[in-house]
Amino acid sequence: MKYKKSVYRSLTLITQFGINMLVPIFLCVMAGVYIGNKFGINWITIPLFAIGALAGFRNIFIMAKKIYSEDTSSRRLSVSGSQNYEDKISHKHYDISRQSQSDKEKDTAYVKKD
């Protein structure tokens, strides 16, 4: 069952890569053809094609970077079995620093009464 999920996920990613690359190119070429026919400058399609290709590469780069960062963070957690030592320390520090001022005053007031 897990194998099927990974195959479907891979097919989805390949499809997303294709769509993210082709849509900007298609839109820019269509805009270039429209502008070329309307104003009589048919060469405008070539620079707009290049702009669409650059936009597609940018989309793919951002998506791949996000997928890679999610993959490395899941590997880090799976290798250690749980959070690593530094993460545990930072979460403890965060929990202590989140303690409100009124809670700190209650703690000190309780200590002063004894």
N, C-alpha and C positions, 0 to 999 in steps of 0.2 A: 504494500500500500504506500509506503514511504517513497518507493521508487517512482510510482506514478505521479505523486505530488511534485517530485523534483523535475520530472519530465515536463509536466504541465507548466511549472514555474519557468523552466528554461524556454519553452515555446512562447510563453507570454513575454518574457524579456526580449527575445529575438523580434517578436512582433512589435513591441514598443520601440525598440531601436529603429526598426524600419519606418514606422510611422513618424517618429521624431525626426528622422532624416528627410523623408520624402515630402511631408506636408509643407515645410518652409520653402523647399525648392519649387514645388508645384505652385504655391501661391505667388512666389516672386516671378516665376516664368509667366504665369497667367497675367499678372500685373504688367510685366514687360510687353507681352503681346498686345494687351489692351492699350497701353500708352503708345506703343509703336504704331498701331493702326490709327489711333485717334489723332496723333500729332505728326505722323509720318517719319518717325525716328525709330526704325526697326532695330537698330544696333543696341538700343537700351535694354533689350532682353538679355544680352550677354552679361553686363554688370549686375543686373538683378538676379540672374542665375547664380553668379558668384556669391552675392550677398545671401541668397537662400541657402547655398551650400555651407557657408560659414555659420549661419544661424543653426543649421541642422547639426553640424559638428559640435557647436556649443551645447545644444540640447543633449546630445549623446554624452558629451564629456561630463556634464552636470549629473546626468542620470547614473553614469558609470561610477562617478565619484561617490554618490550617495549609496549605491549598492555595495561598493567596496568597503566603505566605512561601516555599514551595517554588518557586513560579513566579518570584518576583523573584530568588531566589538562582540559579536556572538561567539567567535572562536576564543577570544580571551576569556569569556565567562565559561565556556564549555571546557577549556583546558584546566582551569583552576577548580572547576566544580561549583564554585560560587564566586562571590566577589573576592578580588584579591585583597591583600593586606592593606595597601594604600587606600583603596576604596572604602574599606571598613573604617579606617581611621578618619578619613574625610567626612564620612557620614556621621560618625560619633561627634566630631567637632561641629558639624552643621547642626545636629540635634541640640547640642549644648548651647550654641550661639542663638538658636531660635527661641530659647526659653525667654519669656517676656520679663520685663522689669518687675512687674507685680509678683510674678512667681518667685523671682530672686528675693524680693523683699519679704515675702511670706516665709521663705526658707530661713532667712536671717532672723526674722521676728521669732520664729519657732525656736531657733537656737538660743536667742537672747533670753527667752522665758525660762529655760532650764538653767 
